[in-house]
Amino acid sequence: MTKKETKKPVTLAGLQRKKSSGEKITMLTAYDYSMAKMLDDSGLDIVLVGDSLGMVVLGYDSTVPVTMEEMIHHCKAVRRGVSRALLVGDMPYLSYQVSKKEAVRNAGRFFKEAGCQCVKLEGGSNMASTIERIVRAGIPVMGHIGLTPQTVTALGGYRIQGRDPESAKRLLKDAKAVADAGAFSLVLECIPSALAKTITETIPIPTIGIGSGPHCDGQVLVTNDLLGLFEKFLPNFVKRYVNLAPMIKEALASYIDEVEKGIFPGTEYSPRP
């Protein structure tokens, strides 16, 4: 892709063409204007306002406490920084599971209030009819199967899904159900590489992997993880491209030291008479 082409707005049709041509799809998370603008300027395909903000921004122990109001607030900020990438809003826990009517209403809030172009929700066959209803309302849906953080307790914790033949068969069935329901893409989280390859080759929509090997149509990571900004824990599938947290701490220590010693602000940073 040339520099000129990266400036064109990303579309669902464009993502589908990438799957057909074998060109990889890139996706990362953002939770504020500044990061969103950097991601958008980089030529990234998809910006996800993930409910992971609950842990990396709001300090919760999981994604479960995140509310619709918190998601809408952060999506609005990210929207101001994104003009080219596809913007996806993550539907938080209990915003779509209670009823299809409520699911459509909440998806509509992401679409109407926050300016998202699509929403993402977790679940396979059990959520197919909900996905179908949201899509019928004119809102594109990204699915998410495998390790689903909102229901991680029921899955037995943060571990690879689909390792045995029975669970692998179930995930393949889930993937087909999500695609048949009208989702435009599907996140595969923490499933064996061979299974991710089978799913990617079986369903007609793009797959986006996270901790699921190299055979998916695209990849996604939490931006705070790959930049080394989140230190509480690091999933073993994350590659840190830079480790910013120690650099930031060093800069802060230098600032404090210079202020305490009267070095900052010096003449060059002080108003002239």
Contacts in CASP RR format, 6 or more apart in sequence:
PFRMAT RR
TARGET T0000
AUTHOR 0000-0000-0000
METHOD contacts of the structure
MODEL  1
MTKKETKKPVTLAGLQRKKSSGEKITMLTAYDYSMAKMLDDSGLDIVLVG
DSLGMVVLGYDSTVPVTMEEMIHHCKAVRRGVSRALLVGDMPYLSYQVSK
KEAVRNAGRFFKEAGCQCVKLEGGSNMASTIERIVRAGIPVMGHIGLTPQ
TVTALGGYRIQGRDPESAKRLLKDAKAVADAGAFSLVLECIPSALAKTIT
ETIPIPTIGIGSGPHCDGQVLVTNDLLGLFEKFLPNFVKRYVNLAPMIKE
ALASYIDEVEKGIFPGTEYSPRP
1 23 0 8 1.000
6 43 0 8 1.000
6 84 0 8 1.000
7 84 0 8 1.000
8 84 0 8 1.000
9 83 0 8 1.000
9 84 0 8 1.000
10 45 0 8 1.000
10 46 0 8 1.000
10 84 0 8 1.000
10 85 0 8 1.000
10 86 0 8 1.000
11 86 0 8 1.000
12 86 0 8 1.000
12 118 0 8 1.000
12 140 0 8 1.000
12 184 0 8 1.000
15 25 0 8 1.000
15 45 0 8 1.000
15 46 0 8 1.000
15 86 0 8 1.000
15 184 0 8 1.000
15 185 0 8 1.000
15 206 0 8 1.000
16 184 0 8 1.000
16 205 0 8 1.000
16 206 0 8 1.000
17 23 0 8 1.000
18 24 0 8 1.000
18 25 0 8 1.000
18 45 0 8 1.000
18 206 0 8 1.000
18 217 0 8 1.000
19 25 0 8 1.000
19 205 0 8 1.000
19 206 0 8 1.000
19 217 0 8 1.000
22 217 0 8 1.000
24 217 0 8 1.000
24 218 0 8 1.000
24 219 0 8 1.000
25 45 0 8 1.000
25 46 0 8 1.000
25 185 0 8 1.000
25 206 0 8 1.000
25 208 0 8 1.000
25 217 0 8 1.000
25 218 0 8 1.000
25 219 0 8 1.000
26 43 0 8 1.000
26 44 0 8 1.000
26 45 0 8 1.000
26 46 0 8 1.000
26 218 0 8 1.000
26 219 0 8 1.000
27 44 0 8 1.000
27 45 0 8 1.000
27 46 0 8 1.000
27 47 0 8 1.000
27 48 0 8 1.000
27 208 0 8 1.000
27 218 0 8 1.000
27 219 0 8 1.000
27 220 0 8 1.000
28 39 0 8 1.000
28 44 0 8 1.000
28 46 0 8 1.000
28 47 0 8 1.000
28 48 0 8 1.000
28 220 0 8 1.000
28 221 0 8 1.000
28 222 0 8 1.000
28 223 0 8 1.000
28 226 0 8 1.000
29 47 0 8 1.000
29 48 0 8 1.000
29 49 0 8 1.000
29 50 0 8 1.000
29 52 0 8 1.000
29 53 0 8 1.000
29 220 0 8 1.000
29 221 0 8 1.000
29 222 0 8 1.000
29 223 0 8 1.000
29 224 0 8 1.000
30 36 0 8 1.000
30 39 0 8 1.000
30 47 0 8 1.000
30 48 0 8 1.000
30 49 0 8 1.000
30 78 0 8 1.000
30 82 0 8 1.000
30 223 0 8 1.000
31 49 0 8 1.000
31 50 0 8 1.000
31 53 0 8 1.000
31 56 0 8 1.000
31 57 0 8 1.000
31 74 0 8 1.000
31 77 0 8 1.000
31 78 0 8 1.000
32 57 0 8 1.000
32 74 0 8 1.000
32 77 0 8 1.000
32 78 0 8 1.000
33 77 0 8 1.000
33 78 0 8 1.000
33 80 0 8 1.000
33 81 0 8 1.000
35 78 0 8 1.000
35 223 0 8 1.000
36 47 0 8 1.000
36 77 0 8 1.000
36 78 0 8 1.000
36 79 0 8 1.000
36 80 0 8 1.000
36 81 0 8 1.000
36 82 0 8 1.000
37 81 0 8 1.000
37 82 0 8 1.000
39 47 0 8 1.000
39 82 0 8 1.000
39 85 0 8 1.000
39 223 0 8 1.000
40 47 0 8 1.000
40 81 0 8 1.000
40 82 0 8 1.000
40 83 0 8 1.000
40 84 0 8 1.000
40 85 0 8 1.000
43 84 0 8 1.000
43 85 0 8 1.000
44 85 0 8 1.000
45 85 0 8 1.000
45 86 0 8 1.000
46 85 0 8 1.000
46 86 0 8 1.000
46 87 0 8 1.000
46 88 0 8 1.000
46 208 0 8 1.000
46 220 0 8 1.000
47 78 0 8 1.000
47 82 0 8 1.000
47 85 0 8 1.000
47 86 0 8 1.000
47 87 0 8 1.000
47 88 0 8 1.000
48 88 0 8 1.000
48 89 0 8 1.000
48 90 0 8 1.000
48 120 0 8 1.000
48 220 0 8 1.000
49 71 0 8 1.000
49 74 0 8 1.000
49 75 0 8 1.000
49 78 0 8 1.000
49 87 0 8 1.000
49 88 0 8 1.000
49 89 0 8 1.000
49 90 0 8 1.000
49 114 0 8 1.000
49 116 0 8 1.000
50 71 0 8 1.000
50 89 0 8 1.000
50 90 0 8 1.000
50 120 0 8 1.000
51 63 0 8 1.000
51 66 0 8 1.000
51 71 0 8 1.000
51 90 0 8 1.000
51 91 0 8 1.000
51 92 0 8 1.000
51 93 0 8 1.000
51 149 0 8 1.000
51 150 0 8 1.000
52 63 0 8 1.000
52 90 0 8 1.000
52 149 0 8 1.000
52 222 0 8 1.000
53 66 0 8 1.000
53 70 0 8 1.000
53 71 0 8 1.000
53 74 0 8 1.000
54 60 0 8 1.000
54 62 0 8 1.000
54 63 0 8 1.000
54 65 0 8 1.000
54 66 0 8 1.000
54 70 0 8 1.000
55 61 0 8 1.000
55 62 0 8 1.000
55 63 0 8 1.000
55 230 0 8 1.000
55 232 0 8 1.000
56 222 0 8 1.000
56 224 0 8 1.000
56 225 0 8 1.000
56 229 0 8 1.000
56 230 0 8 1.000
57 74 0 8 1.000
58 65 0 8 1.000
58 66 0 8 1.000
58 70 0 8 1.000
60 66 0 8 1.000
62 149 0 8 1.000
62 152 0 8 1.000
63 92 0 8 1.000
63 93 0 8 1.000
63 149 0 8 1.000
63 150 0 8 1.000
64 93 0 8 1.000
64 150 0 8 1.000
66 92 0 8 1.000
66 93 0 8 1.000
67 92 0 8 1.000
68 92 0 8 1.000
68 95 0 8 1.000
68 106 0 8 1.000
68 109 0 8 1.000
70 92 0 8 1.000
71 89 0 8 1.000
71 90 0 8 1.000
71 91 0 8 1.000
71 92 0 8 1.000
71 95 0 8 1.000
71 110 0 8 1.000
71 114 0 8 1.000
72 109 0 8 1.000
72 110 0 8 1.000
72 113 0 8 1.000
72 114 0 8 1.000
75 87 0 8 1.000
75 89 0 8 1.000
75 110 0 8 1.000
75 114 0 8 1.000
75 115 0 8 1.000
75 116 0 8 1.000
76 113 0 8 1.000
76 114 0 8 1.000
76 115 0 8 1.000
78 87 0 8 1.000
79 87 0 8 1.000
79 114 0 8 1.000
79 115 0 8 1.000
79 116 0 8 1.000
86 117 0 8 1.000
86 118 0 8 1.000
87 115 0 8 1.000
87 116 0 8 1.000
87 117 0 8 1.000
87 118 0 8 1.000
88 116 0 8 1.000
88 117 0 8 1.000
88 118 0 8 1.000
88 119 0 8 1.000
88 120 0 8 1.000
88 142 0 8 1.000
89 110 0 8 1.000
89 114 0 8 1.000
89 116 0 8 1.000
89 118 0 8 1.000
89 119 0 8 1.000
89 120 0 8 1.000
90 119 0 8 1.000
90 120 0 8 1.000
90 121 0 8 1.000
91 103 0 8 1.000
91 106 0 8 1.000
91 107 0 8 1.000
91 110 0 8 1.000
91 119 0 8 1.000
91 120 0 8 1.000
91 121 0 8 1.000
92 150 0 8 1.000
93 150 0 8 1.000
95 102 0 8 1.000
95 103 0 8 1.000
95 106 0 8 1.000
96 102 0 8 1.000
96 103 0 8 1.000
96 106 0 8 1.000
96 107 0 8 1.000
96 121 0 8 1.000
96 127 0 8 1.000
96 130 0 8 1.000
96 134 0 8 1.000
97 103 0 8 1.000
100 129 0 8 1.000
100 130 0 8 1.000
100 133 0 8 1.000
103 121 0 8 1.000
103 130 0 8 1.000
103 133 0 8 1.000
103 134 0 8 1.000
104 133 0 8 1.000
104 134 0 8 1.000
104 137 0 8 1.000
104 139 0 8 1.000
107 119 0 8 1.000
107 134 0 8 1.000
107 137 0 8 1.000
107 139 0 8 1.000
107 141 0 8 1.000
108 119 0 8 1.000
108 137 0 8 1.000
108 139 0 8 1.000
110 116 0 8 1.000
110 119 0 8 1.000
110 139 0 8 1.000
111 117 0 8 1.000
111 119 0 8 1.000
111 139 0 8 1.000
117 140 0 8 1.000
118 139 0 8 1.000
118 140 0 8 1.000
118 141 0 8 1.000
118 142 0 8 1.000
118 184 0 8 1.000
119 134 0 8 1.000
119 139 0 8 1.000
119 140 0 8 1.000
119 141 0 8 1.000
119 142 0 8 1.000
120 141 0 8 1.000
120 142 0 8 1.000
120 143 0 8 1.000
120 144 0 8 1.000
120 187 0 8 1.000
121 127 0 8 1.000
121 130 0 8 1.000
121 131 0 8 1.000
121 134 0 8 1.000
121 141 0 8 1.000
121 142 0 8 1.000
121 143 0 8 1.000
121 144 0 8 1.000
122 143 0 8 1.000
122 144 0 8 1.000
122 145 0 8 1.000
122 148 0 8 1.000
122 149 0 8 1.000
122 150 0 8 1.000
122 151 0 8 1.000
123 143 0 8 1.000
123 144 0 8 1.000
123 145 0 8 1.000
123 148 0 8 1.000
123 174 0 8 1.000
123 178 0 8 1.000
124 143 0 8 1.000
124 145 0 8 1.000
124 174 0 8 1.000
124 175 0 8 1.000
124 177 0 8 1.000
124 178 0 8 1.000
125 173 0 8 1.000
125 174 0 8 1.000
125 177 0 8 1.000
127 143 0 8 1.000
127 178 0 8 1.000
127 181 0 8 1.000
128 177 0 8 1.000
128 178 0 8 1.000
128 180 0 8 1.000
128 181 0 8 1.000
129 181 0 8 1.000
131 141 0 8 1.000
131 143 0 8 1.000
131 178 0 8 1.000
131 181 0 8 1.000
131 182 0 8 1.000
131 183 0 8 1.000
132 181 0 8 1.000
132 182 0 8 1.000
134 141 0 8 1.000
135 141 0 8 1.000
135 181 0 8 1.000
135 182 0 8 1.000
135 183 0 8 1.000
140 184 0 8 1.000
141 181 0 8 1.000
141 182 0 8 1.000
141 183 0 8 1.000
141 184 0 8 1.000
142 183 0 8 1.000
142 184 0 8 1.000
142 185 0 8 1.000
142 186 0 8 1.000
142 187 0 8 1.000
142 208 0 8 1.000
143 178 0 8 1.000
143 183 0 8 1.000
143 185 0 8 1.000
143 186 0 8 1.000
143 187 0 8 1.000
144 186 0 8 1.000
144 187 0 8 1.000
144 189 0 8 1.000
145 171 0 8 1.000
145 174 0 8 1.000
145 175 0 8 1.000
145 178 0 8 1.000
145 186 0 8 1.000
145 187 0 8 1.000
145 188 0 8 1.000
145 189 0 8 1.000
145 191 0 8 1.000
146 161 0 8 1.000
146 162 0 8 1.000
146 171 0 8 1.000
146 174 0 8 1.000
146 188 0 8 1.000
146 189 0 8 1.000
146 190 0 8 1.000
146 191 0 8 1.000
147 155 0 8 1.000
147 158 0 8 1.000
147 159 0 8 1.000
147 160 0 8 1.000
147 161 0 8 1.000
147 189 0 8 1.000
147 190 0 8 1.000
147 191 0 8 1.000
148 155 0 8 1.000
148 189 0 8 1.000
149 189 0 8 1.000
152 158 0 8 1.000
155 161 0 8 1.000
158 190 0 8 1.000
158 235 0 8 1.000
159 190 0 8 1.000
160 190 0 8 1.000
160 191 0 8 1.000
160 192 0 8 1.000
161 167 0 8 1.000
161 171 0 8 1.000
161 189 0 8 1.000
161 190 0 8 1.000
161 191 0 8 1.000
162 168 0 8 1.000
162 170 0 8 1.000
162 171 0 8 1.000
162 191 0 8 1.000
162 192 0 8 1.000
162 195 0 8 1.000
163 192 0 8 1.000
168 192 0 8 1.000
168 195 0 8 1.000
171 191 0 8 1.000
171 195 0 8 1.000
171 199 0 8 1.000
172 195 0 8 1.000
172 198 0 8 1.000
172 199 0 8 1.000
172 202 0 8 1.000
175 186 0 8 1.000
175 188 0 8 1.000
175 199 0 8 1.000
175 202 0 8 1.000
175 203 0 8 1.000
175 207 0 8 1.000
176 202 0 8 1.000
176 203 0 8 1.000
178 186 0 8 1.000
178 203 0 8 1.000
179 186 0 8 1.000
179 203 0 8 1.000
179 204 0 8 1.000
179 205 0 8 1.000
182 205 0 8 1.000
183 205 0 8 1.000
184 205 0 8 1.000
184 206 0 8 1.000
185 205 0 8 1.000
185 206 0 8 1.000
185 207 0 8 1.000
185 208 0 8 1.000
185 217 0 8 1.000
186 199 0 8 1.000
186 203 0 8 1.000
186 205 0 8 1.000
186 206 0 8 1.000
186 207 0 8 1.000
186 208 0 8 1.000
187 207 0 8 1.000
187 208 0 8 1.000
187 209 0 8 1.000
187 210 0 8 1.000
187 220 0 8 1.000
188 196 0 8 1.000
188 199 0 8 1.000
188 200 0 8 1.000
188 207 0 8 1.000
188 208 0 8 1.000
188 209 0 8 1.000
188 210 0 8 1.000
188 212 0 8 1.000
188 216 0 8 1.000
189 209 0 8 1.000
189 210 0 8 1.000
189 211 0 8 1.000
189 212 0 8 1.000
190 210 0 8 1.000
190 211 0 8 1.000
190 212 0 8 1.000
190 237 0 8 1.000
191 199 0 8 1.000
191 211 0 8 1.000
191 212 0 8 1.000
192 212 0 8 1.000
193 212 0 8 1.000
193 213 0 8 1.000
193 214 0 8 1.000
193 215 0 8 1.000
195 212 0 8 1.000
196 207 0 8 1.000
196 209 0 8 1.000
196 212 0 8 1.000
196 213 0 8 1.000
196 215 0 8 1.000
196 216 0 8 1.000
197 215 0 8 1.000
199 207 0 8 1.000
200 207 0 8 1.000
200 215 0 8 1.000
200 216 0 8 1.000
200 217 0 8 1.000
206 217 0 8 1.000
206 218 0 8 1.000
207 216 0 8 1.000
207 217 0 8 1.000
207 218 0 8 1.000
208 216 0 8 1.000
208 217 0 8 1.000
208 218 0 8 1.000
208 219 0 8 1.000
208 220 0 8 1.000
209 216 0 8 1.000
209 218 0 8 1.000
209 219 0 8 1.000
209 220 0 8 1.000
210 219 0 8 1.000
210 220 0 8 1.000
210 221 0 8 1.000
210 237 0 8 1.000
211 235 0 8 1.000
211 237 0 8 1.000
213 237 0 8 1.000
221 238 0 8 1.000
221 239 0 8 1.000
222 230 0 8 1.000
222 238 0 8 1.000
223 229 0 8 1.000
224 230 0 8 1.000
225 234 0 8 1.000
225 235 0 8 1.000
225 238 0 8 1.000
225 240 0 8 1.000
226 238 0 8 1.000
226 239 0 8 1.000
226 240 0 8 1.000
226 241 0 8 1.000
226 242 0 8 1.000
227 240 0 8 1.000
227 241 0 8 1.000
227 242 0 8 1.000
227 244 0 8 1.000
228 234 0 8 1.000
228 240 0 8 1.000
228 242 0 8 1.000
228 243 0 8 1.000
228 244 0 8 1.000
228 245 0 8 1.000
229 244 0 8 1.000
229 245 0 8 1.000
229 248 0 8 1.000
230 245 0 8 1.000
231 245 0 8 1.000
234 240 0 8 1.000
255 264 0 8 1.000
257 263 0 8 1.000
258 264 0 8 1.000
END
